[in-house]
Amino acid sequence: MNSFSFNRFLRFARWTLEGDKRYYIKTSVQLSVVLAFLYLVYTSAGDGDYRACTFMTWVMLAAIVIAGGNYMFHSFEQKDSMRQLLVVPASNLEKFIMRYSTWILVLPLFVLSICVADGIQYVVNMVRQMPDTTSVVGRMMDQVATKDFHLPLGLFLLCLWLHSFILLGVNFFRSRKFAWVFTLLAILLLMVLVLVPIGAFTGSSRGLFYQIGFLMGNFTKAFESVIGIVASLLLTALNTWLAYRLFCHWQLRGRFVNTRIK
């Protein structure tokens, strides 16, 4: 069953959110505790390194967006969750969209955790009378408000393709938490297989990491051309479609997640 019914999807989404409520609460608490601890560590010095706090927060936010597909099966903490999803009266397309939307629900929780952690560090540092105490969220908003804050189109398309590739990797490796690690290792392996012969052929003495950075930079520039934009969007659509087909395949096989790889 691959049809899509909006009313049925809403009922399925309500059922999913009710079942994953404990996971979302736990995720929010964990993110708040980790961020508050890191903020206090970086701001414990006399001059308070808020630049490191904002940079770290931006990096974590970008990682959640790029590796969003990795959250697809995060809430499957028990085998019963997988069995229930297999038998729930919803189409494969509805299940795929709802499971994929997990990262979209985690994103506002991460923003909420940032605000909670920022409030904790602000109150603690004010009580300790630390000099130059300020808000991490406020500094981030100031950075967004500046005219220099922008995301190059090529980098955006590269991140979009990487997002779809990780989504494909999640449905291929079927690991509940670490599919993104296997996917990134697969990308690095492909880069090595491409760059090593090129380096040997051209006689380049540059290191492998330099060549990987050079290749990523060229990809970013290539994605800014008309052909690059079309190609990146087609590759992103292809990865998403393949991920959906794998999702349907494991639905037929009755195994969404490889329980041997937690």
C-alpha positions in Angstrom: 0.0 0.0 0.0 1.8 3.1 -1.3 -1.2 5.6 -1.4 -1.4 8.7 0.7 -4.4 9.7 2.8 -4.1 13.0 4.7 -6.6 12.0 7.4 -5.0 8.6 7.8 -1.6 10.3 8.0 -2.8 12.6 10.8 -4.1 9.6 12.8 -0.8 7.9 12.3 1.2 11.0 13.2 -0.9 11.3 16.4 -0.2 7.7 17.2 3.5 8.1 16.5 3.9 11.2 18.6 2.1 9.6 21.5 4.4 6.6 21.4 7.6 8.6 21.0 6.7 11.1 23.7 9.1 9.6 26.2 11.9 9.7 23.6 11.4 13.4 22.8 11.3 14.3 26.5 14.5 12.4 27.2 16.2 14.0 24.2 15.3 17.5 25.4 16.6 16.8 28.9 19.8 15.3 27.6 20.5 18.1 25.1 19.8 20.7 27.8 22.1 19.1 30.3 25.0 18.6 27.8 24.7 22.2 26.4 24.5 23.7 29.9 27.6 21.8 31.0 29.5 22.9 27.9 28.4 26.5 28.2 29.5 26.6 31.8 32.9 25.0 30.9 33.6 27.6 28.2 32.4 30.6 30.2 34.0 29.6 33.5 37.2 31.6 32.7 37.4 35.2 33.6 36.9 36.5 30.1 34.1 34.0 29.2 34.7 32.4 25.8 31.2 33.0 24.3 32.6 32.9 20.8 33.3 29.2 21.3 29.8 28.7 22.7 28.1 30.2 19.6 30.4 28.4 17.2 29.8 25.1 18.9 26.0 25.7 18.9 26.0 26.5 15.2 28.0 23.4 14.4 25.6 21.2 16.4 22.6 22.8 14.8 24.1 22.2 11.3 24.9 18.6 12.2 21.3 17.9 13.2 20.0 19.4 10.0 22.5 17.6 7.7 22.3 14.3 9.5 18.6 14.6 10.1 17.8 11.3 8.5 19.8 9.6 11.2 16.9 10.3 13.6 14.6 8.2 11.5 14.7 5.1 13.8 16.2 6.7 17.0 13.0 6.2 19.0 13.0 2.4 18.3 14.4 1.6 21.7 12.5 -1.7 21.9 11.7 -4.4 19.4 8.0 -3.8 20.1 8.3 -0.4 18.5 9.4 -1.9 15.3 6.7 -4.6 15.3 4.0 -2.0 16.0 5.1 0.1 13.1 5.0 -2.9 10.8 1.4 -3.7 11.6 0.0 -0.1 12.0 -2.7 0.6 9.3 -0.8 3.2 7.3 0.8 3.1 3.8 4.5 2.8 3.3 4.6 6.4 2.1 2.9 7.7 5.2 5.2 5.7 7.4 8.3 6.9 5.5 7.3 10.6 5.8 6.4 10.4 9.5 9.7 8.6 10.4 11.7 11.0 8.3 9.9 13.9 10.0 11.5 12.9 13.4 14.5 15.2 12.8 12.1 18.1 12.1 10.5 17.5 15.5 13.9 17.2 17.2 15.1 20.6 15.7 12.7 22.8 17.8 13.5 20.7 20.8 17.2 21.5 20.2 16.4 25.2 20.0 14.4 24.9 23.2 17.4 23.1 24.8 19.7 25.9 23.7 17.4 28.5 25.4 17.3 26.4 28.6 21.0 25.9 28.7 21.7 29.5 27.9 19.4 30.6 30.8 21.2 28.2 33.2 24.6 29.5 32.3 23.4 33.1 32.4 21.9 32.8 35.9 24.9 30.8 37.2 27.4 33.3 35.9 25.4 36.2 37.2 25.3 34.6 40.7 29.1 34.0 40.5 29.5 37.6 39.3 31.5 36.7 36.3 32.5 39.6 34.2 31.1 40.1 30.6 28.3 37.7 31.3 26.0 37.6 28.3 23.5 35.4 26.4 24.6 32.9 23.9 21.2 33.1 22.1 21.6 36.9 22.0 25.0 36.6 20.3 23.6 34.1 17.8 20.8 36.5 17.0 23.2 39.3 16.5 25.2 37.2 14.1 22.1 36.4 12.1 21.1 40.1 12.0 24.5 41.1 10.5 24.7 41.5 6.7 27.7 39.2 6.5 25.6 36.2 7.6 24.8 34.2 4.5 25.0 30.6 3.2 26.5 30.1 -0.3 24.2 28.4 -2.7 26.8 25.7 -3.5 27.4 24.9 0.1 23.6 24.7 0.7 23.1 22.3 -2.2 26.1 20.2 -1.0 24.6 20.0 2.5 21.2 19.1 0.9 22.8 16.3 -1.1 24.7 15.0 2.0 21.4 15.1 3.9 19.7 12.9 1.3 22.8 10.6 1.2 22.7 10.1 5.0 18.9 9.3 4.7 19.8 6.7 2.1 22.5 5.3 4.4 20.1 5.0 7.3 17.8 2.9 5.3 20.6 0.8 3.8 22.6 0.1 7.0 19.5 0.1 9.3 21.4 1.0 12.4 19.3 2.8 15.0 21.9 5.3 16.0 25.1 4.9 14.0 24.0 4.7 10.4 25.4 8.2 9.8 28.9 7.0 10.9 28.8 4.1 8.4 27.5 6.5 5.7 30.2 9.0 6.2 32.8 6.2 6.2 31.3 5.1 2.9 31.7 8.6 1.5 35.3 8.8 2.7 36.0 5.4 1.1 34.5 6.6 -2.2 36.7 9.8 -2.0 39.8 7.7 -1.4 39.0 5.4 -4.3 38.6 8.4 -6.5 41.5 10.6 -5.3 44.2 7.9 -4.9 44.2 7.0 -8.6 44.0 10.7 -9.6 46.9 11.5 -7.3 49.0 8.6 -8.7 48.2 9.6 -12.3 49.0 13.3 -11.9 52.0 12.7 -9.6 50.6 15.0 -6.9 52.5 15.0 -3.7 49.7 16.7 -1.7 48.3 14.8 1.3 45.0 12.9 1.1 43.2 15.3 3.5 44.3 18.3 1.3 42.9 16.5 -1.8 39.6 15.8 0.0 39.3 19.4 1.0 40.1 20.5 -2.6 37.6 18.1 -4.0 34.8 19.3 -1.6 35.7 22.9 -2.5 35.4 22.1 -6.2 32.0 20.4 -5.6 30.8 23.5 -3.8 31.8 25.7 -6.7 30.4 23.3 -9.3 27.0 23.3 -7.5 26.7 27.0 -8.1 26.5 26.6 -11.9 23.1 25.9 -13.6 24.2 22.4 -14.5 25.5 21.9 -11.0 22.2 23.1 -9.4 20.1 20.7 -11.6 22.5 17.8 -11.1 22.6 18.3 -7.3 18.8 18.4 -7.1 18.5 15.3 -9.3 21.0 13.5 -7.1 19.1 14.6 -4.0 15.8 13.3 -5.4 17.5 10.1 -6.5 18.9 9.4 -3.0 15.5 10.2 -1.4 13.7 7.9 -3.8 16.2 5.1 -3.2 15.8 5.5 0.5 12.0 5.2 0.2 12.4 2.1 -2.0 14.7 0.5 0.7 12.2 1.5 3.3 9.4 -0.3 1.4 11.7 -3.3 0.9 12.3 -3.7 4.7 8.6 -3.2 5.2 8.0 -6.3 3.1 10.8 -8.2 4.8 9.5 -7.2 8.2 12.7 -5.6 9.5 13.1 -1.9 9.6 16.1 -1.8 11.9 19.0 -4.2 12.1 18.8 -5.3 15.7 22.3 -6.6 15.6 23.6 -3.1 15.1 22.3 -0.9 17.9 
